[in-house]
């Protein structure tokens, strides 16, 4: 109930106006649906960007740890002069 926006109001207005003016109701319904699709796509895009950012940070952290642990490992002493 806390996510009522202009799109929802336009859809309800289209339902109410469908008895009086069908053309205006169709336009209002189309605008309401278009607004809802745009809002959903923006929210979905933000979630994907956040997930990519978290994935990139995790990959960088993994690379950092693997770089540190590769320097700690046993060294090959058969190459000494």
C-alpha positions in Angstrom: 0.0 0.0 0.0 3.0 2.3 0.4 4.0 2.1 -3.2 1.0 4.0 -4.8 2.2 6.3 -7.5 1.0 8.2 -10.5 0.8 4.9 -12.6 -1.6 3.3 -10.2 -3.7 6.5 -10.0 -3.8 6.6 -13.8 -5.0 3.0 -14.1 -7.8 3.6 -11.5 -8.8 6.8 -13.3 -9.0 4.9 -16.6 -11.3 2.4 -15.0 -13.5 5.2 -13.6 -13.5 7.1 -16.9 -14.3 4.1 -19.0 -18.0 4.7 -18.5 -17.9 8.3 -19.6 -15.1 8.7 -22.2 -13.6 5.6 -23.7 -10.8 7.3 -25.7 -9.6 9.2 -22.7 -9.7 6.1 -20.6 -7.6 4.2 -23.1 -5.0 6.9 -23.2 -4.9 7.2 -19.4 -4.6 3.4 -19.1 -1.7 3.4 -21.7 0.1 6.1 -19.8 -0.4 4.3 -16.5 1.0 1.0 -17.8 3.9 2.8 -19.6 4.8 4.6 -16.4 4.7 1.4 -14.4 6.9 -0.4 -16.9 9.5 2.4 -16.9 9.5 2.5 -13.1 10.1 -1.3 -13.0 12.8 -1.2 -15.6 14.7 1.6 -13.7 14.4 -0.4 -10.4 15.6 -3.6 -12.1 18.5 -1.8 -13.7 19.6 -0.3 -10.4 19.5 -3.8 -8.8 21.7 -5.2 -11.6 24.2 -2.4 -11.3 24.5 -2.9 -7.5 24.9 -6.7 -8.1 27.7 -6.1 -10.6 29.4 -3.7 -8.3 29.3 -6.2 -5.4 30.6 -8.9 -7.8 33.5 -6.7 -8.9 34.4 -5.9 -5.3 34.4 -9.6 -4.4 36.5 -10.4 -7.5 39.0 -7.7 -6.6 39.2 -9.0 -3.0 39.7 -12.5 -4.3 42.5 -11.4 -6.6 44.1 -9.5 -3.7 44.0 -12.5 -1.4 45.4 -14.8 -4.1 48.2 -12.4 -4.8 49.1 -12.2 -1.1 49.0 -16.0 -0.6 51.1 -16.7 -3.7 53.9 -14.7 -2.1 53.7 -16.7 1.2 53.8 -20.2 -0.4 56.9 -22.5 -0.4 59.7 -21.2 -2.6 61.7 -23.3 -5.0 65.3 -23.6 -3.6 66.6 -25.8 -6.4 67.5 -22.6 -8.3 70.1 -21.3 -5.8 73.7 -20.7 -7.0 
